[in-house]
Amino acid sequence: MSKKDIEGTNKKRTRSRFGCHRCKRLKVKCDEMRPSCSACVKSGKECDYSIKLTWGGRPFKKPKTNNLANGTIDSTESMSSVGTFETKQPGIDDLEPLEKDRVESSSPGNGRYVSLDDDHRRDDFMVAFKDMQTPNELAKQFLNDSLLPELNEFNHLIFHEDTDSSPENLTIMETSHIFSGEASHQLPMLTKPKFTGFEIIPEVISPLPDILLHNDLYKEHYHKYVEIYSKLLCPAAPRTYTDNPFTCLLPRLSLSSGSDGLLAMLISFSLAQDATHKGDPYPMDTVGLLLNRALDDLYRRLTDPQEANSDYTLCLILVLSCFEIICDRNPHGWRAHYYGARKIIFSRGLLRATTSMMSERKRVAYVKGSEADLEFFFQRWFAYLDVIGSLSSASSAYSSNRPTNIIWECPVPTREDREKLTDIDPFTGFDMRLLEYFSYVVNLVHQRETSGTVDGETLPLDLIQKALEVKERLLNYLKETEADRDAIERTLQEDAYNVLNEQLEDYRLLRATNRVFALSCVLQIYRRVLLMPRDTTLVQNLVSEIIASIRNQIPQQQPAACCTFFSLFSSGCEALADEDRLFYLARIDALINVGIRNAMVAKDVMLESWETGKYWADILSERGMDIIFV
């Protein structure tokens, strides 16, 4: 071989820096002729010289399999293992360009979603669905009694042709974070300047789930949930309660689970509350699709032996229950989800029964934990639903299917807890020691209603004695702890350099919610157990104390105003003075404006109670409404 041939063989191939995209891709030299280069003309291909932005690195490739991740987080190990997920910090090279046509062509069916609208709709499949074998008897019972009817209902949704509210035909409003209403009456998070939303997604999560990556509407409302609506679910001030589990744990679990049922529920929560707040029509079609996706996910989990009792499954059931309580137009299935969650909690041993499972009253030990502890989150969430949900519902509907009553046993906060300003739980808004007294009141109400007594003069003597004992113990505990808190506050104020002084304002807010919850339970003893008339001095003095605490110590702009809904409603129905009634109506209207849908029902019941003199629980019973105000 000649020297010339060798040089020709080793000659490096070059390509033009300014050539067309096809020549660059093929790594051939482009003569840069315009509008079409010679290579493209010769091959009959389109020649493209347009400028394109290129993000560095190779594009992300999905794994070949997309199995369900184990949703259980082992909280028995270190706390850091609960709150931290071992995921790689994404760099700019790990991100895939978001193609415009992929976003525009997305639909609710994209992503990890198994639709039941096709073969699954057949009646013979639903029969097989009911008879499907699962090794978990609790899961099977929940499937047959609760989940299957809901799946069947959502799979037969009739979408209205005159109103197209499918996600691909909806746009993100430019004023999505600048809400209407007077600024002085709005929660701070509802009056924030518009944000892009991308800063809310944790940087450690990579990549985004398909449901967020492919749908701008869903992504926007997921951001709204994290930034706005999750912070309305706990009474503590958001500036101090930075580890709110609704803001931290729920989104983290939803993004790391391997499926999108929980994520769909958080988006639904934001969609429903946003529509109520703005006065827009309820997004039934979009919410229905998301709920269907969540129920599909729940079914797959419940029929998987390894997932039936997992953290993710329990969390999804609790979120479904809370969504129906707060946001659904016709809440009908929340209690079934509550019972399903109850079965999983006790089967896993998250709550320890200190008496026989078959006893009339089952005493349950409540163990304090860390905010990063997922099981501690479940304990408090379930306890709150169990007790406050019972007190705020019509007992005739509640008692008919109620299983064994629970008496909560909670540790007494210490003097050290009060000195650190941590004795009142920021998640529930009250001293957890009060939970035992609240559960006693629930059982007293149940005992009075099952006895059939409707007249205070014919009440059993032992019931009257028990009610008065619980009332005295509750009020004495409240009086003692409040006096201790007053003394601690005075000590702190004398030390100007104590850093806890910065937390006093937010601590006083929790003291107010704690007091309001306790007094509302005493009001239940007077009205629901002892059947005292509304106009008695004891009842009206108690109502005056409650309204004074709400008016003077719980600003309407704080999430605590939303989380004391039960106290606001139950005491408001007993108000007699016109001035007080106007105040209660204004507060209820503010809850509606925030997006709490069942506040509309509360307002209607309150007005009827004032007009007729009937007790609010009796009105709910007459209407056949199984609804609670939490």
C-alpha positions in Angstrom: 0.0 0.0 0.0 1.3 3.4 -1.0 2.1 6.2 1.5 -0.8 8.2 0.0 -3.2 5.3 0.6 -2.1 5.0 4.2 -2.6 8.7 4.8 -6.0 8.6 3.3 -7.0 5.7 5.5 -5.9 7.4 8.7 -7.4 10.7 7.8 -9.9 11.9 10.5 -13.4 12.5 9.3 -14.7 16.0 10.0 -18.1 17.5 10.2 -19.2 21.1 9.9 -20.0 23.1 13.0 -22.6 25.1 11.2 -24.1 22.3 9.0 -27.7 21.0 9.0 -28.9 18.8 11.8 -29.1 15.7 9.6 -25.4 15.9 8.6 -24.4 16.5 12.2 -26.4 13.5 13.3 -24.8 11.3 10.6 -21.4 12.8 11.3 -20.8 13.7 7.7 -19.4 16.9 6.2 -22.1 19.3 5.2 -21.5 21.8 2.3 -23.8 24.2 4.1 -25.7 25.1 1.0 -29.1 26.7 1.7 -32.0 26.2 1.8 -30.9 22.5 1.4 -27.4 21.0 1.4 -26.2 18.6 -1.3 -26.4 15.5 1.0 -30.0 16.2 1.9 -31.0 16.9 -1.7 -29.3 13.7 -2.9 -31.1 11.6 -0.3 -34.4 13.4 -0.6 -34.5 14.3 3.1 -35.6 17.6 4.7 -32.7 19.9 5.5 -33.0 21.7 8.8 -30.7 24.6 9.9 -32.9 25.7 12.7 -31.3 26.6 16.1 -32.0 24.1 18.8 -31.1 24.2 22.5 -29.4 21.1 23.7 -29.3 20.2 27.4 -26.1 18.3 28.2 -25.9 14.6 29.0 -27.6 11.6 27.7 -31.4 11.5 27.9 -33.0 9.6 30.8 -34.2 6.1 29.9 -37.0 4.4 31.8 -36.3 1.0 33.3 -37.7 -1.9 31.4 -39.9 -2.9 34.3 -42.0 -0.7 36.5 -43.0 -2.9 39.4 -44.7 -1.5 42.4 -42.2 -0.2 45.0 -42.5 -1.4 48.5 -44.4 1.5 50.2 -43.5 0.5 53.7 -41.0 2.6 55.5 -39.4 0.9 58.5 -39.8 3.4 61.3 -38.4 1.1 63.9 -34.9 1.9 62.8 -33.3 5.3 63.0 -35.4 8.4 62.4 -33.1 9.4 59.6 -34.0 6.4 57.6 -37.6 7.5 57.8 -37.2 11.0 56.7 -34.4 10.5 54.1 -34.6 8.7 50.8 -31.4 7.5 49.1 -31.8 9.2 45.8 -29.1 10.7 43.6 -28.9 14.5 43.5 -30.0 15.3 40.0 -27.7 17.4 37.9 -28.3 19.3 34.7 -27.0 16.3 32.7 -29.7 14.0 34.2 -32.6 16.1 33.0 -34.5 15.2 29.8 -35.8 18.1 27.7 -39.5 18.6 28.1 -40.9 18.4 24.5 -43.8 20.7 23.8 -45.7 18.1 21.7 -45.5 15.6 24.6 -47.1 18.0 27.0 -49.8 19.2 24.6 -50.8 15.7 23.7 -50.9 14.4 27.2 -54.2 13.1 28.6 -55.4 11.8 31.9 -54.7 8.3 30.7 -51.0 8.8 30.3 -48.5 7.5 32.7 -48.7 4.5 35.0 -52.5 4.2 34.8 -54.5 1.1 34.3 -58.0 2.1 33.1 -61.0 0.2 34.1 -63.1 1.7 31.3 -62.5 -1.1 28.8 -62.6 -4.8 29.7 -62.7 -4.1 33.4 -66.2 -2.6 33.0 -67.9 -5.8 32.2 -70.2 -7.2 34.8 -68.6 -10.6 34.6 -65.3 -9.1 35.5 -66.8 -7.3 38.5 -68.1 -10.7 39.7 -64.6 -12.1 39.4 -63.3 -9.0 41.1 -65.5 -9.7 44.1 -64.5 -13.4 44.2 -60.8 -12.8 43.7 -58.7 -14.6 46.2 -56.4 -12.6 48.5 -54.4 -14.0 51.4 -55.3 -11.0 53.6 -58.8 -11.4 55.0 -59.0 -7.8 56.2 -58.0 -6.6 52.8 -60.6 -8.9 51.2 -63.4 -7.6 53.4 -62.5 -4.0 52.7 -62.4 -4.8 49.0 -65.8 -6.4 48.9 -67.6 -4.0 51.3 -66.0 -0.6 50.3 -63.7 -0.5 47.4 -65.6 -2.4 44.8 -68.8 -0.3 45.0 -66.6 2.9 44.6 -64.7 1.4 41.6 -68.0 0.4 40.0 -69.4 3.9 40.5 -66.4 5.8 39.1 -66.1 3.4 36.1 -69.6 4.4 35.1 -69.2 8.1 35.3 -71.2 10.0 32.7 -69.3 12.9 31.3 -71.2 15.9 30.2 -70.7 16.9 26.6 -71.6 20.6 27.3 -68.8 21.1 29.7 -65.4 19.8 28.6 -63.2 19.8 31.7 -60.7 17.2 30.7 -57.2 18.1 31.7 -55.9 18.5 28.1 -58.6 21.2 27.5 -57.9 23.1 30.7 -55.3 25.9 31.1 -53.5 27.1 34.1 -55.0 30.4 35.2 -52.5 33.3 35.3 -53.9 34.3 38.7 -53.8 30.8 40.1 -52.1 32.0 43.3 -53.6 35.5 43.7 -56.9 34.8 45.3 -60.0 36.9 45.5 -61.3 38.6 48.6 -60.1 41.2 51.1 -56.4 40.7 52.0 -57.2 41.1 55.7 -59.6 38.1 55.6 -57.2 35.8 53.6 -54.8 33.2 54.9 -51.2 34.4 54.2 -50.4 31.5 51.9 -53.5 32.4 49.8 -52.2 35.9 49.1 -48.6 35.1 48.1 -47.2 36.3 44.7 -47.5 33.9 41.9 -44.7 31.2 42.0 -43.5 29.0 39.2 -44.0 25.9 41.1 -40.8 24.2 40.1 -39.1 25.4 43.4 -41.6 23.3 45.4 -40.5 19.9 44.0 -37.8 18.4 46.2 -34.5 18.5 44.3 -33.7 14.9 45.5 -36.6 13.5 43.5 -35.5 12.5 40.0 -37.2 12.1 37.6 -40.7 13.4 38.0 -43.5 10.8 37.8 -45.3 10.7 34.4 -48.5 12.1 35.9 -46.6 15.4 36.7 -44.2 15.4 33.8 -46.8 15.0 31.1 -49.6 17.2 32.4 -49.2 20.9 33.3 -52.5 21.1 35.1 -51.7 18.2 37.4 -48.2 19.6 38.1 -49.6 23.0 39.0 -52.2 21.6 41.4 -49.6 19.3 43.0 -47.6 22.4 43.7 -50.6 24.1 45.1 -51.2 21.3 47.5 -47.7 21.3 48.8 -47.4 25.1 49.0 -50.9 26.1 50.1 -53.5 23.5 50.9 -51.4 21.0 52.9 -50.6 23.9 55.4 -54.3 24.4 56.1 -54.6 20.8 57.6 -52.7 21.5 60.8 -53.5 24.3 63.3 -49.9 25.2 64.1 -48.5 28.3 62.4 -46.6 27.2 59.2 -43.6 29.4 60.0 -42.9 27.3 63.1 -44.4 23.9 62.1 -42.0 23.4 59.2 -42.1 19.6 59.5 -45.8 19.4 59.0 -46.3 15.8 57.8 -49.0 16.7 55.3 -46.4 19.0 53.7 -43.4 16.8 54.1 -44.2 13.1 54.6 -47.2 12.8 52.2 -45.5 14.4 49.1 -42.4 12.4 49.8 -44.3 9.1 50.0 -46.3 10.0 46.9 -43.2 10.7 44.8 -41.3 7.6 45.8 -43.9 4.9 45.8 -43.6 3.6 42.3 -47.3 4.2 41.6 -49.4 7.4 41.3 -52.6 6.7 43.3 -51.5 8.9 46.3 -50.2 11.5 43.9 -53.6 11.6 42.2 -55.4 12.1 45.5 -53.2 15.1 46.4 -53.9 16.7 43.0 -57.6 16.0 43.5 -57.5 17.6 46.9 -56.0 20.8 45.4 -58.4 20.8 42.4 -61.5 20.5 44.5 -60.5 23.1 47.1 -59.3 25.5 44.4 -62.7 25.3 42.6 -64.6 25.9 45.8 -62.4 28.8 46.8 -62.8 30.5 43.4 -66.5 29.7 43.1 -66.0 27.6 40.0 -68.0 24.5 39.1 -66.8 21.4 40.9 -64.3 19.6 38.5 -66.3 16.4 38.6 -64.8 14.8 35.4 -61.2 15.5 36.2 -61.5 14.6 39.9 -63.4 11.4 38.9 -60.6 10.3 36.6 -58.0 11.0 39.4 -60.1 9.1 42.0 -60.5 6.2 39.6 -56.7 6.1 39.2 -56.3 6.1 43.0 -58.9 3.3 43.5 -57.2 1.3 40.8 -53.9 1.7 42.7 -55.5 0.8 46.0 -57.0 -2.4 44.5 -53.7 -3.5 43.2 -52.1 -2.9 46.6 -54.8 -4.6 48.6 -54.6 -7.8 46.4 -50.8 -7.9 46.8 -49.8 -9.8 49.9 -46.7 -7.7 50.4 -48.5 -4.4 50.0 -51.9 -5.0 51.6 -50.8 -3.6 55.0 -48.0 -1.3 53.8 -47.4 2.3 54.8 -48.4 3.4 51.3 -51.7 1.5 51.3 -52.7 2.8 54.8 -51.8 6.3 53.8 -53.8 6.1 50.6 -56.9 4.8 52.5 -56.6 7.7 55.0 -56.2 10.3 52.3 -59.3 8.9 50.5 -61.3 9.2 53.7 -60.2 12.8 54.3 -60.8 13.8 50.7 -64.4 12.6 51.0 -64.8 14.4 54.3 -63.4 17.8 53.2 -63.8 18.0 49.4 -66.3 15.6 47.9 -69.6 16.9 46.8 -71.5 13.9 48.2 -69.4 12.4 50.9 -70.6 8.8 51.2 -67.5 6.5 51.5 -65.3 8.2 54.1 -66.5 6.0 56.9 -65.8 2.8 54.9 -62.2 4.0 54.3 -61.9 4.9 58.0 -62.9 1.4 59.0 -60.4 0.0 56.4 -57.6 2.1 57.9 -58.6 1.0 61.4 -58.3 -2.7 60.5 -54.9 -2.2 59.0 -53.7 -0.1 62.0 -54.7 -2.7 64.5 -53.5 -5.7 62.4 -50.1 -4.1 62.1 -49.9 -3.3 65.8 -49.5 0.4 65.3 -51.8 0.9 68.3 -51.5 -1.4 71.3 -54.7 -2.5 72.9 -54.4 -2.8 76.7 -57.7 -4.6 77.0 -59.3 -7.6 75.2 -60.3 -7.0 71.6 -63.8 -8.3 72.4 -64.4 -6.0 75.3 -67.0 -3.3 75.0 -64.4 -0.6 75.4 -61.0 -1.2 74.0 -58.3 0.9 75.7 -55.5 1.8 73.3 -52.1 3.0 74.2 -50.8 6.0 72.3 -47.0 6.3 72.1 -45.3 9.7 71.3 -42.8 9.7 68.5 -40.9 12.0 66.1 -42.5 14.2 63.4 -40.4 12.2 60.9 -41.9 9.0 62.1 -44.5 7.8 59.6 -46.2 5.5 62.1 -46.5 8.3 64.6 -48.1 10.3 61.8 -50.6 7.5 61.2 -51.4 7.2 65.0 -52.3 10.9 65.4 -54.1 11.1 62.1 -56.3 8.1 62.9 -56.8 9.3 66.6 -58.0 12.7 65.4 -60.4 11.1 62.9 -61.7 8.7 65.4 -62.4 11.2 68.2 -63.2 14.5 66.6 -65.0 12.8 63.7 -67.2 11.1 66.3 -68.0 14.2 68.2 -68.8 16.2 65.1 -71.1 13.7 63.5 -74.8 12.7 63.9 -74.5 9.8 66.3 -77.5 7.9 65.0 -75.7 7.4 61.8 -72.4 6.9 63.4 -73.4 4.4 66.1 -75.3 2.0 63.9 -72.1 0.5 62.4 -69.6 1.5 65.0 -67.3 -1.3 66.2 -65.8 -1.6 69.7 -65.5 1.9 71.2 -61.9 3.1 71.8 -60.6 4.7 75.0 -57.3 6.4 74.1 -54.6 6.3 76.7 -52.0 9.0 76.2 -48.9 10.0 78.1 -49.3 13.2 80.3 -47.0 16.0 79.1 -44.4 16.9 81.6 -43.4 20.2 83.1 -40.3 20.0 80.9 -42.5 19.7 77.8 -44.4 22.9 78.9 -41.2 24.8 79.5 -40.1 23.9 76.0 -43.5 25.0 74.6 -44.0 21.5 73.2 -46.8 20.1 75.4 -49.5 21.0 72.8 -49.4 18.8 69.7 -49.0 21.0 66.6 -50.6 18.3 64.4 -54.0 18.1 66.3 -54.0 21.4 68.1 -54.5 20.1 71.6 -52.7 18.5 74.5 -52.8 14.7 73.6 -53.7 13.9 77.2 -57.1 15.4 76.4 -57.7 12.6 73.9 -58.6 10.3 76.7 -61.3 12.7 78.0 -62.6 13.2 74.5 -63.0 9.5 73.9 -64.9 9.2 77.2 -67.3 11.9 75.9 -67.7 9.9 72.7 -68.7 6.8 74.7 -71.0 8.8 76.9 -72.9 10.1 73.9 -73.1 6.6 72.5 -74.4 5.3 75.8 -77.1 8.0 76.0 -78.3 7.5 72.5 -78.4 3.7 72.6 -80.4 4.0 75.8 -83.2 5.7 73.8 -83.5 8.5 76.3 -84.7 11.8 74.8 -85.6 13.7 77.9 -83.1 15.0 80.4 -85.5 14.2 83.3 -85.4 10.5 82.6 -81.7 10.0 82.2 -80.2 7.0 84.0 -78.6 8.1 87.3 -75.3 6.3 86.6 -75.0 8.1 83.2 -75.5 11.5 84.9 -72.8 10.6 87.4 -70.3 9.5 84.8 -70.9 12.6 82.7 -70.4 15.0 85.6 -67.2 13.1 86.7 -65.7 13.4 83.2 -66.7 17.0 82.9 -65.0 17.9 86.3 -61.8 15.9 85.4 -61.5 17.6 82.1 -62.1 21.1 83.4 -59.7 20.6 86.3 -57.0 19.3 84.0 -57.5 22.3 81.7 -57.4 24.7 84.6 -54.2 23.2 86.1 -52.3 23.1 82.8 -53.4 26.6 81.8 -52.2 28.0 85.1 -48.9 26.3 84.6 -48.6 27.7 81.1 -49.3 31.2 82.4 -46.5 30.9 84.9 -44.1 29.6 82.3 -44.9 32.5 80.0 -44.3 35.0 82.7 -40.9 33.5 83.4 -40.0 33.6 79.7 -41.0 37.2 79.3 -38.8 38.1 82.3 -35.8 36.8 80.4 -35.5 39.0 77.3 -32.7 36.9 75.8 -34.5 33.5 75.9 -34.9 32.3 72.3 -38.3 30.7 73.2 -39.8 34.2 73.4 -39.8 34.2 69.6 -42.2 31.2 69.7 -44.6 32.6 72.3 -47.1 34.1 69.7 -47.5 30.8 67.9 -47.6 29.0 71.2 -50.5 31.2 72.4 -52.3 30.2 69.2 -52.0 26.5 70.1 -53.1 27.3 73.7 -56.3 28.9 72.2 -57.1 25.8 70.0 -56.4 23.5 72.9 -58.8 25.5 75.1 -61.5 25.6 72.4 -61.4 21.9 71.8 -61.6 21.1 75.5 -64.6 23.5 76.1 -66.4 22.1 73.0 -66.3 18.7 74.6 -67.8 20.0 77.8 -70.5 21.6 75.6 -71.2 18.1 74.2 -71.6 16.7 77.7 -74.1 19.5 78.5 -76.1 19.2 75.3 -75.7 15.6 74.0 -75.4 13.6 77.2 -77.2 15.6 79.9 -79.7 17.1 77.3 -79.6 20.6 78.8 -81.7 23.2 77.0 -79.8 25.6 74.8 -80.9 28.7 76.8 -79.6 27.5 80.2 -76.9 29.6 81.9 -74.3 26.8 81.9 -74.6 26.3 78.2 -74.6 30.0 77.3 -71.7 30.8 79.6 -69.7 28.0 77.9 -70.6 29.3 74.4 -69.4 32.8 75.5 -66.0 31.4 76.6 -65.6 29.5 73.3 -66.5 32.5 71.1 -64.2 34.8 73.1 -61.3 32.4 72.5 -62.0 32.1 68.8 -62.6 35.8 68.3 -59.7 37.1 70.3 -57.0 34.4 70.0 -57.6 32.5 66.7 -57.1 34.9 63.7 -59.2 34.2 60.7 -56.0 34.3 58.6 -54.4 31.4 60.4 -54.8 27.7 59.5 -56.0 27.2 63.1 -59.3 28.8 62.0 -59.8 26.0 59.6 -58.7 23.2 62.0 -61.2 24.4 64.8 -64.1 23.9 62.4 -65.7 21.4 64.8 -65.6 23.8 67.7 -66.8 26.7 65.6 -69.8 24.8 64.2 -70.9 23.1 67.4 -70.8 26.2 69.5 -72.1 28.4 66.8 -75.3 26.4 66.6 -75.9 27.2 70.3 -75.4 31.0 70.0 -78.4 33.2 70.8 -77.2 36.8 70.5 -77.4 38.3 67.0 -73.9 39.7 67.3 -72.5 36.3 68.0 -74.5 34.7 65.2 -73.1 37.2 62.7 -69.6 36.4 63.9 -70.1 32.7 63.4 -71.6 33.2 59.9 -68.6 35.3 58.9 -66.2 32.6 60.1 -68.1 29.9 58.3 -68.2 31.9 55.1 -64.4 32.4 55.4 -64.0 28.6 55.6 -66.1 28.2 52.4 -63.9 30.8 50.7 -60.7 28.9 51.7 -62.2 25.8 49.9 -63.6 23.7 52.7 -66.7 22.3 50.9 -68.5 20.8 53.8 -68.6 24.3 55.4 -71.6 24.9 53.1 -73.5 22.1 54.8 -72.4 23.4 58.2 -73.8 26.9 57.4 -77.1 25.5 56.2 -77.5 23.3 59.3 -76.5 26.2 61.6 -79.2 28.5 60.0 -81.9 25.8 60.5 -80.8 25.2 64.1 -81.2 28.9 64.8 -84.6 29.0 63.1 -86.1 25.9 64.6 -84.2 25.5 67.9 -83.3 21.9 67.0 -79.9 20.5 68.0 -77.5 20.2 65.0 -77.0 16.4 65.4 -80.8 15.9 65.2 -80.9 17.9 62.0 -78.2 15.8 60.4 -80.0 12.6 61.5 -83.3 13.8 60.0 -81.5 14.5 56.7 -79.8 11.2 56.8 -76.4 12.8 56.4 -73.3 11.0 57.5 -71.0 13.9 57.5 -68.4 15.2 59.9 -66.8 18.6 60.4 -63.0 18.3 60.8 
